[in-house]
Amino acid sequence: MQELLSFLETSYTAYQATENARRMLLAAGFCELDEDGPWELAKGGRYFVTRGGSALAAFICGDAREGYKIAASHTDSPALKLKASPALAEGGVTRLNTESYGGGLYYSYFDRPLRLAGRVVREEGGALVSHPYVSDFFVTLPSLAIHLNRDANKSFSPDFQRDLPFLSLGTAQFDKIAGGAAAFDLYAVPAERPYLWGADNEFLSSPRIDNLVSVYASLASLTEGAEGMCVAACLDNEEVGSLTRQGAGGDFLSAVLKRIAAAQGLGTQEYAAALARSFCLSLDGAQGFHASYPEKYDPAERAYLGKGVALKLHAGAAYTTDALSAAAVRKLFALAGAPLQNFYNRSTMRSGSTLGAIGLSQATVLSADLGVPQLAMHSAVETMALSDAEALHKGLRSFWTHRVRVRSDRVEIG
């Protein structure tokens, strides 16, 4: 459990999450591959490859002809992204010119510790090299006093151009703080430490539960062993639509699958057949039932905290789950003794999106959407039940270690 808490705390952005995942995999005996180099894969070998410093795919080599087992999650979370010349000095302080990255619950970012994190690009030996970056200091986003904003407790909507994080007293040259970087992708991100709470410490609150709990569970369970051709894809930019080279809308996952097939000698038709035999779990957070707002949820199909992983379904295909994939997930979780529950949005509420449907445009396989129920999704600090993280881990371990083979209108699990 301490490993999960540490992962949540220190994976400030997709760049830190990918670096932490990289270290985890190296410690578990995985071999790092280069995208721009040749791949020679051994049967049963453990490998991973990164793209752009913010996305990673790890796999254990079974026979790709039998189909791929894929667990896909995303490494990014909402944040305030710094603009290229972010230092704005006025009124005796320097603030940071930012814009929103993703749909954050941004009122929760006020009056909390924030760090600057992401990556910086520096020139080294004639090359431009990207490095993860985390500031060794905090910044914060101070609220306007209630005396000057009497209606704050009635309504409050952050203004993304006016409400900016404070960096320092006086005038600060940001290029000195960023170490003279040639360019950067930096964000002001929540920096509070994860903590357990409740009468029995049954709750976990932390920044970035969405979706780093899924990232961690997919990789940690994969390191414990696998049966068949298993791929954990941790992709970037889901919070802004996934249409990037390192996102689900890019070709990273499909390129990895094709290179595995090529390394095993599969031709075009054999690769297409392998995809037809494959199964993907699209992992992302689910809206947990909030007891103070029952009117926001379906009257029956709710995701309760502490009742297990939520299997997400939607008539409009916002989620990829269908009857066949749902039945397969239920059997895999039952084999592990891992609790699972259905989740539907209230019929009058718009559904959220996941990377599953976008990913299917690149690698079309049978798929299901699932994830841990949580409260305050996209807040600076989100909340989940600790037991649901264990349920996800157990269910994924069952997925990796059982034989799963798709045949058009049936799934064989053994």
N, C-alpha and C positions, 0 to 999 in steps of 0.2 A: 504493500500500500504506500509506503514511503516513496517508492520509485515513481508511482503515479503522481503523487503530490509534487515531487521535485520536477517532473516533466511538465506539469501544468504551470508551475511557478516560473520556470526558466525558459519556456518556449514562448517568448514574448511575441514573436511574429513567425510567419512561415519559414523564415531563414533560420531562426533558432530552433524551431521544431524539427526541421530537416537535419540540422547538425546534431541535435540530441538523438534523433532516430538513427543517424549514421553511427554514432558512438555506441548505441545500444546494439546494433547489428554487428559491428566489428567485435564487440565483446562476446557476442554469441557465436562467433566463428564464421560469419558471412564474409564473402569476398567482394570487394568493390570493383565494379566494371566501369569503363569509360564509354560514353555514348559514341565518341569519335574513334574508337578502337575496335579491333576484332573481338568476337566473343567465342570462346571455346568452353562449352558447358559440360560438366561431368554429371552422370546419373546420380541423383541424390545430393548434388552440389547446392550450396547456399550462396546466393548472390544478391547484390543490390546495385542500383544505378540511380544517380540524381540528375535533375535537369534544372538549370538556372539557380541552383542553390536553395530552391524553395519547394521542390517536389521530389518524390522518391518512390521507386518501385522495388520491392524486395520479393524474392521468389526462391522456392525450393524446387529443384528439377525432378519431376516425375516424367511420365510419358505424355507429351502434349497431344498425341493422337487420341487419347482418352478424354480430352477436354480440359479446360482450365477452370480452376476454382479461384475466384477473384473476390477480394474484399476491397472496396474503394471508399476512401474517406478524404477529408480536406484539411489542409494544414493552416489555413488562414482564418482570421477572426476580424470582426469590425474594429476600426481604430480611426485615429485622426492622422491623416498623412500630411507630412510637411511638403510645402512647395519648394521650388528650386532655390529661392533666396528668401529663407523663412524669417530672418530676424527683423522685427518691426520695433523700433525704439520710439517711445512716446511716454510722456508723463512720468519720467524717472524710472521706467522699467522697460525691459525688452520682452516682447511677446513673440510667439511662433505662428507664422502664417500657415494655416492648415486647411484641409478640406476633408470631408467625410469619406472614408473607405468602407463601403458596405452599410447596411441598415442597422446601425447601433442604436441602443437605447441611451442616447447621449446625455440626457439629463443626469444619469447616474454617474457620469464621468466627472462631475463637478466636485471640488473639495476632497479629492482623493489623490494619493500618490500616483504619478505617472512616470514612466521611463521613456526615453527615446531609444528605439530599437529598430532593427531592420538590417540593411547592408550598406556598406560604403564601397566605392570603386576607387582604387588608387593605382597610379602608374608605378610599376615595378619592373626594372630591367627592360624597359621598352614595351612592356605589355600592360594593358589595363586589367586589373585583377579585382574581383569581387570578394569581399570579406563580410561575415556577419558582424554586427555592431550592436552593443548595448551600452548605454551611458552609465557611468558610475555615480550619477546624481539623479535626483527626482526633479520633475517639473510638476506644476499643478494648474488647475483651471478654477480660479476662485469665483464663487457666486457673488452676485450683487446683494448687498445687505437688505434684509426685509424692510428696513426703514425707507429704502429708496425704491422698493418694488413691492408695494403693498398687496398686489394681486398674485404674488408668486405662488401662494398655496392654493389658488383657484385655477390658474393655468400658467404653464411655463413651456415655451418652445425655444430651444437653443437656436441662436443665429450663428451659422457656421462661419460667417465672415467677421462678426463682431466678437463672439465669445471664443477667445483664443487662449491657449496655455501660456502661462507666465514662465519665462526662462530665467531671468536674472534682474537684479537691481542695476540701474545704469544702462550703458550701451554695451551690448555683447556682439562680437564678431563671430558669427556662427561657423565660419570656415575653420576657426581655431578649435572650436569644440569638436567638430567632426574630423579633426586631424588632417586638415588640408586635402580632403577627398576631392577627386575630380568630378564625382557625381554621387548621388545616394538615393536609396529608397528607404526613407526613415519615417517612423510613425510614433506618435505619442500614444502609449498603450498602458492599460491598468497594471499596476505593479504591486497590488496587495497579495499577501501570501495566502495560499489555500488554508482553510481551517475546517475542522469538524465541529459540529454543534448538535444540539438536541439533548433530550434527557439521557439518551444512550449513545450519544455521538453518532447517530444514524444518518445525519445529513453532512454533505460535503458542499462547501461554497468556495468558489474560486473564479478568477478570470479564465476565460477560454475553455470552459467545459465543452462548449460547442466550438470546435468539434474534436478537440485534442484527446478527449476520453476515447473516442473511436479510433483515432490514429494510434494511440498507445496500445489499446486492446488488440487491434489487428496485428501489430508488430510483436508485442509481447507473447501473444498466443502462438504466432507463427514460429517463434524461436523455440517453442516447446516440442516441435515435431510436426510432421505432415505426411499425408498419404496422397500421392498423385501430384499433378502440376499445380502448385499453389502460388498465387501472386497477391501481395498486399500493395495496393497503389494508394499513395498519399499525395494528393494533388492540390495545387494552389488555386487561388482566385475564385473559389466558389461564391464568396460573398459579393462579388461584382460580376457574376455571370459565367465564369469559367472559360470564356472565349479568349484564351491566351495559349502560348506554346507550352506552358507548364500546367494548364488547367485541363479539366475534363473535356472541354471542347476542342482542345488541341490533339495532336497525334501521339502524345507521350506514351499513354497506355497501349494503344494499338501498335506503336512501333516496338515496344518491349515484347508484346505477344508475338509479333511477326519475327523478331530476331530470335526468340526462343525456338519458334517453329523452324526457322532456317538452320539454326545450329543443330537441330535434331533431324535435319534432312527432309522436312515436310515440304511438299510442293504446294502450289496454289490451291488445288482442289482439296488436298489433305488439310490444309490450314482452315479452309472454309468449313470442312467437316468437323474439325476440332472446335471451332467456335459454336457450331450447332450443338455440340455436346457439353457446352460450358455453362457455368452458373455464376452469377455475380451478386454479392451482397453490397448494396449501396448504404453506407453507414453515415448517419447524421442525427443530430439531436431531435427529439420529439417534444411537442408542447405538453408538459406535464399538467395535470389537473390542479388548478388553483382554487382552494376551497372558498376563497372570498369572492370569486367571480364565476359561479356555476353556470350562469347564463351564456358564457362565452364558449361552452363546450357542448359536444353531442350528449344527449341525455343518457346514453348507454355505453357507447364505444369510447371510453376515456382512457388516458394513460396515467395511471396513478403512480406516484413516487413510491418506491419500495415494493412494487408488484411485478417487477421484471422489465425486460426490454420491450419496447413498443414496436409492433409490426404495423407499418403504415400503409393504409389503403385509401384510394380515391377514385371515384368514377370517371373523373376527367383526366386520368393518367398523369396527374402531378407527381404521383408516386408510381414506381414501376411494378409494384406487387400485383400479381394476378392469382387466380385460384391455385394453379399448379405450383408457382413459386412459394405461395403462402403455406401450402401443405408441406412442401419440402422443408421450409424453415421450421415449422412447428415440429416436424419429426426430428430434425437435427437438435433442436433445443431440448426436446423431451428425452432424447438419448443421453443428454448431458445432465438432466435434472435441473435445467436452467429455466426459470419462469419467463413466460412470454405472454404479452397481452396485445389485443387489437387496438389500433387507434384510427379513428376517423375524425376529420374536422367537423364542426357543426355545419350543417348543410347551408346555412346562410353566411358562412365565413369563407373568405378566400384562403385557399391552401398555400402554404409555403412551397418553395422549390428545393430540390436536392440535385446533387451531381449525377444521380443515376440516369435520369432521362437524357441529360446532355451527353453523358458518356456512351449511351447506346448508339448515338450517331456515329461514333468512331469504332465501336466494337459491339455488334448487335448480338447479345446473348440473353438467355433467360435471367431475370433479375428480380430482386425484392428489395424494398426499402425498410430499414429498421434503425433504431437507435435508442439511447437512454432517455427517459422522460426527464425534463428539467423545468425549473421555474426561472423567471427573469431572463429568458433567452435573449442574447445580444446585449445584456447589461454589462456594466464594468465588472460585476461579480454575479455569477450565475449559481444556481443551487440544484443539486440532485441528491438522490438517496445513494449512500455508499454501496448498499447491497446490489443496486442495479448495475454498477460497474463490474462487480463480480459475475453477475448473470451474463453480461455481454462477453466477458472473457471466457466463461465456460462454454457459451454457445458457439463462439468463434473457434475455440479449441476443438469442439465437436465437428465443425465444418471442415477444419483443416485435416483432421485425423480420420474421418470417415470417407469411404468411397462414394463419390457423387457423380452420377452420369446421366445426362439429359438425353432423352430420345423423343423429340417432337412433342408428343402428348403424354409423356410419362417421365418420371425421374426415379432412377435406381439409387438407393442409399444402402450401403452395407458396411 
